[in-house]
Each structure stands twice: as structure tokens, then as C-alpha cells.
Amino acid sequence: MGLEYRKGVLISTTSEAYDGYGMMAATCGDNNRRLRITVGDMVMIKKAVMRWMGVACLLVGSAVPAYAAQQNSAADTVASSSNPAIPEYVLWVGGNAPGRAEHEVDVITRALERTEAKYGPYKLVVSRESSLGGDWRHLLTAGDKIHIVPTSYLSFPPDEITLIPVPIAGGKLGYRHVVVRRDRLAEFAGVQHAHDLRDKLAGQGLYWPDMWVYEANELPVVGSEDLPALLKALDKGDIDYLPLGVNETESILQKYAPNPERFAVVPNLLIYYPLSSTPVVTSKRPKLIARLSEGLEAMHADGSLHGMAADKYAPTRCRIIKLENPTSLFPVIY
């Protein structure tokens, strides 16, 4: 902006000037309209501006520590989240019969407890969702939703799923009661051998490994999603008999049968096949693999694992129908 002084008047060579009365004149456009502001006004404006600048400085000054504190807090959060938390392990037993599943839960729990001094605390979540039965291998490989599965068959790619070669359920869990409708007991009184069952239809859990046993022995079998559906099928006559673990038969009938008195166990008759359950673990959890392996090996070494399996059942004076189990991966050691 060009300025020159003429007789007490600052003359602007552009569009602004101070005149002799302390006024600033500004021309706007072609109309030469003039905006007149006194020096007093300018002083007031300056003071106001200075006050606002002071407030702004205060705000910025207070904001910087707050922002820094926020960043420090965020850093603390990241740091604390990087601290090792208590690991959570999900054990899926939804593909096994209830009695066997409870035994497996008990063994896995004790094995993890045995290693707590070395590996620290843990949280074990037991999943009994039968709906996962068709997809458990993929879920175990992914290692997000489930981490441990006790199973009796199949081999797995070691880079995806690691098998821990310590059986946690011996062959004594392979004894099965033959459950029928009470009014059909007489039909099973003469059953002595496997071929006596070839004209009868058995029911089993759709994802139970037992299904393979009956199929391999050429015994008719049909699968169902859950126990209530199996008992309903038995009651309606859609299946002829329901083999259940000797250690779980009574509890299953009481829990899942609407009218337990309609069913009965065939006296002095058992079905038996070697049943060896072994845990497999997602290969994405190497620490869990090491921990569970050490715990199970310690239990096997001191005999506690043997004792847990041996307590389940010891049959006497029964007709026993022995079936081959093609799904067994390991010899029965109990």
C-alpha cells in the first residue's frame, strides 16, 4: 500500500488513507463509498484482537499437554495390550457322546492343571455345539474358534493340526448298552452275535466316530443331529436300538427322554469295540501343544491317566458282541 503525507493528512495512493481527523477512508469499487473508522476504534479493535490471541494461546497451551497425555495413554494401552494375558483354550467335544465327552473334558483339564506351574494360568472353555460337527477340522485348522478336539480317527496334515500321541480314553469306554423300547425287549432276548443285528437299524450321533464302526461291521445305522432326535426316532420305531456308553445310559435317558420309562436296557447284553480317544490341537498354538503334551505324558507316567480310564467300567456275566473298530489310530493301552 503506497502512502504519502500532505498537510496533516496521510494520503493513500491505493484505496486506503487516514485523513486529518484520524479517520481511515477506504474506497470500494466504482461508487467511491467510504468506510470511516476512528483511531479510537482501531485501538479497541487492536485490544480485542490481542485478547483473542491471548485466549488462543491459552487454548493451544492447554491442548498440547492434553494431546500429549492422550498419546501417552494410547501408548500405555498398546503396551498393556502387548502384555501376555491369560490364554483361553476352547475344547470342542460336541462330536462325541456325552459320557465320553465328560471323561475327555476331565482328562484335558487335569493335564492343563499339571503344567500350570511351568506355563502359568489358563482358561478352558468347553464347547458342546454339535452343529460344528461337519466343519470342526477347518475350524481347528484356523485356530480361532476351537483349539483342542479329542478324536478317534483320521490323520491330519501336521502343519495344520497336531496330534498328541497319548490316548486319553481307553477301550473300556467302548462298552455299549443296547437301549430299546421297553415293549420290544423280547425281540433282543435272543441276540448273541453281530449278525443277529443285521436286520435291525441302529441310531447314532451323526458326527460320532461310532458311526464308522457300525458301517465297517456291516450293521445298518443311521445318524441324527442330537440325542433328543435319536430317542424320538427310537420311540417312533424309526430305529430299532440305540447303543449308548455304559457309563452314560441312565443319565441320557433321564435328561433327554420325555418318558424314560418307555425305554429299557437289554439285560446281559453289551456291544464292545476298541475306542481310543486322542487329542488333536491346532498347529497355530505351539505353546498349547507343548503344554498339553507334557501334562498328558506326566499323567501317563504316574498312572493317573490309566486310573481315570479304568474306573469307568468292568463288565461281568454279559453277552458281549465284539466289533472291529477301523477308526482306531493307536493300540489300547489300558
C-alpha positions in Angstrom: 0.0 0.0 0.0 1.6 3.4 -1.1 1.3 6.3 1.4 2.4 10.0 1.4 1.9 12.9 3.9 0.2 16.1 2.7 -0.7 18.9 5.2 -1.5 16.6 8.2 -3.2 14.1 6.0 -1.9 10.7 5.1 -2.9 10.2 1.5 -3.1 6.6 0.2 -2.0 6.0 -3.3 -4.2 3.0 -3.3 -7.7 2.7 -1.8 -7.0 3.5 1.8 -6.0 6.7 3.7 -6.0 8.4 7.1 -7.3 12.0 6.9 -6.6 14.8 9.4 -9.4 13.9 11.7 -8.0 10.5 12.5 -10.3 8.7 10.1 -9.4 6.0 7.7 -11.0 6.3 4.3 -11.4 3.3 2.0 -12.9 3.4 -1.4 -14.9 0.4 -2.6 -15.4 -0.2 -6.2 -16.6 2.4 -8.6 -19.0 4.1 -6.2 -16.2 5.6 -4.1 -18.1 4.6 -0.9 -16.0 5.4 2.1 -15.8 3.4 5.3 -14.7 5.7 8.2 -13.1 4.2 11.3 -11.7 6.4 14.1 -8.3 5.8 15.8 -10.2 5.0 19.0 -12.0 2.3 17.2 -8.7 1.0 15.9 -7.3 0.9 19.4 -10.3 -1.1 20.6 -10.0 -3.5 17.7 -6.4 -4.0 18.4 -7.0 -4.7 22.1 -9.8 -7.1 21.2 -7.5 -8.9 18.8 -4.8 -9.1 21.4 -7.3 -10.5 23.9 -8.4 -13.2 21.4 -4.8 -14.0 20.6 -4.1 -14.5 24.3 -7.1 -16.8 24.6 -6.0 -18.7 21.6 -2.5 -19.2 23.1 -4.1 -20.4 26.3 -6.2 -22.9 24.4 -3.3 -24.1 22.4 -1.1 -24.3 25.5 -3.7 -26.4 27.3 -4.4 -28.5 24.3 -0.8 -29.6 23.8 -0.4 -31.2 27.2 -3.9 -32.8 26.8 -2.9 -34.2 23.4 0.4 -35.4 24.8 -1.4 -37.1 27.7 -3.8 -38.7 25.2 -0.9 -40.0 23.2 0.8 -41.3 26.3 -2.4 -43.0 27.3 -2.7 -44.6 23.9 0.9 -45.8 24.2 0.1 -47.3 27.6 -2.9 -49.1 26.1 -0.8 -50.6 23.4 1.9 -51.5 25.9 -0.6 -53.1 28.3 -2.3 -55.0 25.4 1.1 -56.4 24.5 1.5 -57.9 28.0 0.8 -61.6 28.0 -2.8 -62.2 29.1 -4.3 -65.4 30.5 -4.6 -67.7 27.4 -8.1 -69.1 26.6 -8.4 -72.5 25.1 -11.6 -73.9 23.6 -12.1 -77.6 23.8 -14.7 -79.0 21.5 -16.5 -82.2 22.4 -19.7 -81.8 20.5 -18.9 -84.7 18.2 -18.7 -87.3 21.0 -21.3 -89.0 23.1 -21.9 -87.2 26.5 -20.3 -89.7 28.8 -17.2 -90.0 26.7 -17.1 -86.2 26.3 -17.2 -85.6 30.1 -14.4 -88.0 30.6 -12.3 -86.2 27.9 -13.0 -82.8 29.5 -11.9 -84.2 32.8 -8.6 -85.5 31.4 -7.8 -82.4 29.4 -8.5 -80.2 32.4 -6.2 -82.2 34.7 -3.4 -82.2 32.1 -3.5 -78.4 31.8 -3.5 -78.2 35.6 -0.4 -80.3 35.8 1.5 -77.8 33.8 0.2 -74.6 35.4 3.4 -74.1 37.5 5.5 -74.0 34.3 3.2 -72.4 31.8 1.0 -70.2 34.1 -2.7 -69.8 34.5 -5.2 -70.5 31.7 -8.9 -70.5 30.9 -10.6 -73.6 29.4 -13.8 -73.2 27.6 -15.8 -76.3 26.7 -17.9 -76.2 23.6 -20.6 -78.9 23.1 -22.1 -77.4 19.9 -23.0 -80.4 17.8 -23.6 -78.1 14.9 -19.8 -77.7 14.4 -19.5 -81.4 13.6 -19.4 -81.0 9.9 -16.7 -78.3 10.0 -14.6 -78.9 13.0 -11.4 -79.8 11.1 -11.5 -76.5 9.2 -12.2 -74.6 12.4 -9.4 -76.4 14.2 -7.0 -75.6 11.4 -8.0 -71.9 11.5 -7.3 -72.0 15.3 -9.8 -69.2 16.1 -12.9 -70.8 17.4 -11.7 -74.1 18.7 -8.2 -75.2 19.7 -8.5 -78.8 21.1 -10.6 -81.8 19.8 -10.5 -85.3 21.2 -11.0 -87.8 18.3 -10.7 -91.5 17.5 -9.8 -91.4 13.8 -8.2 -89.8 10.8 -4.8 -88.4 10.3 -4.0 -84.7 9.8 -1.5 -82.5 8.0 1.0 -81.7 10.8 1.3 -78.1 9.6 -2.4 -77.6 10.2 -3.3 -79.9 13.1 -1.0 -81.6 15.6 -1.9 -85.0 17.1 -0.7 -85.6 20.6 0.0 -89.4 20.7 -1.3 -90.0 24.2 -4.7 -91.8 24.3 -6.9 -90.2 26.9 -9.7 -92.8 26.8 -9.0 -96.5 26.7 -11.0 -99.3 25.2 -13.2 -99.7 28.3 -15.2 -96.7 27.1 -16.1 -98.8 24.1 -18.7 -100.8 26.0 -22.2 -100.1 24.9 -25.6 -100.8 26.4 -28.3 -101.7 23.9 -31.3 -99.4 24.6 -34.6 -100.4 23.1 -38.3 -99.6 23.5 -39.5 -101.5 26.6 -42.2 -103.3 24.6 -39.6 -104.7 22.2 -37.3 -106.3 24.8 -38.3 -109.8 23.8 -37.0 -109.2 20.2 -33.5 -108.7 21.6 -33.5 -111.5 24.1 -32.0 -114.0 21.6 -29.3 -111.6 20.2 -25.9 -113.3 20.6 -23.7 -112.2 17.8 -23.2 -109.3 15.4 -25.1 -111.0 12.6 -28.2 -111.1 14.8 -28.3 -107.3 14.5 -28.1 -107.1 10.7 -31.8 -107.0 10.3 -32.1 -104.2 12.8 -31.4 -100.5 12.4 -29.1 -98.7 15.0 -29.1 -95.0 15.7 -26.0 -92.9 16.5 -24.9 -89.3 16.6 -24.3 -88.1 13.1 -20.7 -87.0 13.8 -19.8 -89.7 16.4 -16.9 -91.8 15.2 -19.0 -94.8 16.3 -20.9 -94.4 13.0 -17.9 -95.8 11.2 -17.7 -98.8 13.5 -21.2 -100.0 12.7 -20.8 -99.3 9.0 -17.5 -101.2 8.9 -19.1 -104.2 10.6 -22.0 -104.1 8.1 -24.6 -103.2 10.7 -27.3 -100.9 9.5 -27.0 -97.5 11.2 -28.5 -94.0 10.7 -27.2 -90.7 12.1 -29.0 -87.9 13.8 -28.0 -84.5 15.0 -28.6 -85.0 18.7 -29.8 -87.3 21.4 -33.4 -86.0 21.7 -33.9 -86.7 18.0 -32.4 -90.2 18.4 -34.7 -91.0 21.3 -37.7 -89.7 19.4 -36.8 -91.9 16.5 -36.4 -94.9 18.8 -39.8 -94.2 20.4 -41.5 -93.9 16.9 -39.9 -97.1 15.7 -37.8 -95.3 13.0 -34.7 -97.1 14.6 -34.7 -100.4 16.4 -32.0 -99.8 19.0 -29.7 -97.1 20.4 -26.2 -98.2 21.6 -25.1 -95.9 24.5 -22.0 -95.9 26.7 -22.5 -97.9 29.8 -21.4 -95.0 32.0 -23.9 -92.6 30.5 -27.0 -94.5 29.6 -29.0 -93.7 32.7 -28.2 -90.0 32.7 -29.0 -89.7 29.0 -32.4 -91.3 29.4 -33.2 -89.1 32.4 -32.1 -85.9 30.7 -33.3 -86.3 27.1 -36.2 -88.8 27.0 -39.6 -87.2 27.6 -40.8 -90.6 29.0 -37.8 -92.5 30.2 -39.9 -95.4 31.4 -40.8 -96.2 27.7 -37.2 -97.4 27.2 -35.1 -100.2 28.7 -31.6 -101.6 28.5 -31.4 -105.1 27.1 -30.3 -107.3 30.1 -26.9 -109.0 30.0 -26.0 -107.8 26.5 -23.2 -105.4 25.6 -21.6 -104.2 22.3 -17.9 -103.7 22.5 -15.3 -102.1 20.2 -11.9 -100.7 21.0 -12.3 -97.0 21.5 -9.1 -94.9 21.8 -9.6 -91.1 22.0 -6.6 -88.9 21.3 -6.5 -85.1 21.4 -5.6 -83.0 18.4 -4.6 -79.4 18.6 -4.4 -76.5 16.1 -0.8 -76.1 15.0 -1.2 -72.4 15.4 -0.9 -72.8 19.2 2.6 -74.4 19.7 2.6 -73.4 23.4 -0.6 -75.2 24.0 0.7 -78.3 22.1 3.8 -78.4 24.3 1.8 -77.8 27.5 -0.9 -80.4 26.8 1.7 -83.0 25.7 3.7 -82.5 28.9 0.7 -82.8 31.1 -0.7 -85.9 29.4 2.7 -87.6 29.4 3.1 -86.9 33.1 -0.3 -88.4 33.8 0.5 -91.5 31.8 3.9 -91.8 33.5 2.5 -91.7 37.1 -0.5 -93.9 36.3 -3.2 -91.3 36.9 -4.4 -91.4 33.3 -4.7 -95.2 33.5 -6.7 -94.9 36.7 -9.2 -92.5 35.3 -10.0 -94.8 32.3 -10.0 -98.0 34.4 -12.6 -96.6 36.8 -15.2 -96.4 34.0 -16.5 -99.9 33.7 -15.6 -103.6 34.2 -18.3 -105.9 32.7 -19.2 -109.3 34.2 -21.5 -112.1 33.1 -22.7 -110.4 29.9 -23.1 -111.5 26.3 -20.6 -109.3 24.5 -20.8 -108.6 20.8 -17.3 -107.6 19.7 -17.0 -105.3 16.7 -13.9 -104.2 14.8 -13.0 -100.5 15.0 -11.4 -99.3 11.8 -11.0 -95.8 13.2 -8.5 -96.6 15.9 -5.2 -94.9 15.5 -3.4 -96.4 18.5 -3.5 -99.7 20.3 -5.5 -99.7 23.5 -3.0 -99.4 26.4 -5.4 -99.6 29.4 
